[in-house]
Amino acid sequence: MTTALITGATAGIGREFAEQLAARGHDLVIVARDESRLAEVRDEITARYQVAVEVLAADLSDRTATERVAQRVSDRERPIDLLVNNAGYGLPGSFLETDIDDEEALLDVLVRAVLVLSHAAAQAMVSRGRGQIINVASVAAYLASGTYSAAKSWVVVFSESLSGQLDGTGVGVSVLAPGFVRTEFHERAAIDVGDREGTLWLDPTMTVQTALDDAGAGKVVSVPGLQYRAIVTLLRHLPRRVIRHPGVVGRQRPR
């Protein structure tokens, strides 16, 4: 039986990863800040799929808590076969409107936690000659849209780099870069996105299924949806001065 560790596993894309991986027969370690909500998810998933679910409450903006998760990822006696770095959130308003402490906490969750946990997972997995890391980024990585966009750009480049470094080790790395997904992400960040029924909105089930299928096929960058694959292709070829234009960037963050 293989075991997957998922951060941000109680809602949105993380919860969908937990559901689909459990349905595929994986035991789980689910990580989030809210211990009571973790317990609810554990009980629901164990009842539905008859897999083992371990809960690990941790705020990934806290370095001590992140280290506890890294130690679990590194545990040779209870190996993690698949790491999903999904935890994340957005901040309302522009960079100058937000408190610097909030910006630093965002950076810790979106960047530092991915770095630390990927390092722990890669070392443990390479020693066994197998494993998979999936990092969750965003189509925002291809824009110039504040610190969230910058952090997700880092996740994409980091994942591509790590994939190359681990080539031939038996350990795969992929990065999921979705656009707008029908989850509670935007409500929790107090970001008004209006109607969520348009063609740009992705179903979370399809989004995660695409990520898992692409990872299994060895694809490094996974962009769900034909519309977003076309958008990413366009963004990669547009001049950066166009990408930086406020009319292109806007204030709505995909994820």
C-alpha positions, 0 to 999 in steps of 0.5 A: 500500500502506498502513502500520499501526503497532501498539504492543504487537504481539507478544502478545494483542490487539496480535498479533491486530491485526498478523495481521488488518491484514496479512491485509487487505494492510497493511504493518506497523511493529510495536513492543514491548520484546522485539526477538527476539520482534518478529523472530519475529513479523515472520518469521511474518507476512511468510511468511504474508501477504507484506507488509513488516514493520518492527520497532521495539524500544521500551519505552514507559515510557521517554521517549526510546524513546517519542520514537523511535516518535513520530518514526517515526509523523511520518515524511513520507517513510514515512507511517503510515496507521493507528496502533494504540495497544495497548501496555499491562499491569496491576499486581497488588495495590492502589494502596497495595501497589505501588511508586510507580515501577511506577505511574509506569511504568504511567501512561507506557505507558497514558497518556503514550505514547498522548498522544505518539503520537496527537499525532504521528500526528494532525499527520502525518495531517491534513497528508495529509487521511487516516488512522486512530487506534485507541486500546485502552482497556477496559471497566474505563474505566467502573469505579473500579478503581485506576490501570489503570481511571483510565488507561483512562478517560482513553484513552476520553475523550481519544479521544472528544475527539480524534475531535471535534477532527479531524472533517472532516479526513479523520482518524478516531479510535476507541477499543476498550473490550473486556472480558475477552479470552482473551490472556496479559494477566492471566497477565503481570500475575499476576492470577488470573481463574479459569475463562476459558471463561465467557460474559464471555470474548471471543475476540481475533479477534472483538474486533479484527475488531469494532474494525476494522469499527467504525473503518471505519464511523466509530464512535468507541467500539467495545465488542465483545460484546452482553454488554459493550455491555449492561454498559457501558450499565448502568455509565453509568447507575448512580450513582457511589457504586455504581460505587465500591463494592468489591463492584462494582469487585473486583480483576479488570481486564478487557482 
